Amino acid sequence: MIIGLVATLASLGIVQAQQIGEKSNLSEELDTAEHNLSMLEAGQSSSWQDETDTQTNGTQTDLDNAKAILSQPVDSIIANESLFDIAAASSVILTSITVSPLFHDALTELPCSYLPLNISAEGTVTALLDFISRLNTDLTNGLVRAAILSIPESPAEGEALVDIELTIYTYQGE
């Protein structure tokens, strides 16, 4: 019976020693996994921060560009004859320009003023379409809101006419 008891205790000792070894191995694996996870989280956090910084810098650059474009005063746009230059480049004749009062608003969260203009011009259909297109591209702080093209039925009736609703935006500062 003593031999059986000693054999049982020896078996239990061997099993316990194996369990202690396995527990030690599992503990080491858990520590390694926790370390790897913390390194991965730190790397992702750094990567996310870099990406956020890049996006923020890009957004700030876009905002600064918009401010620069819109900072040109409305009076200087009209005074420097941008509209007349665009009309000349398109080979159209401006027949009237009507300016409405200046309004204040926000354009994509930028405090702006905007000046509504109604422009009438005459020329060939191709030249008038080119004029409308140039107003949207060459006048960087202007936006064509509407254009109504009137085409005569016969050449004897004269040239085509266009009535344009144009809005010119200016940045007002913060």
Order of alpha helices (4+ residues) and beta strands (2+ residues): alpha-alpha-alpha-beta-beta-beta-alpha-beta-beta
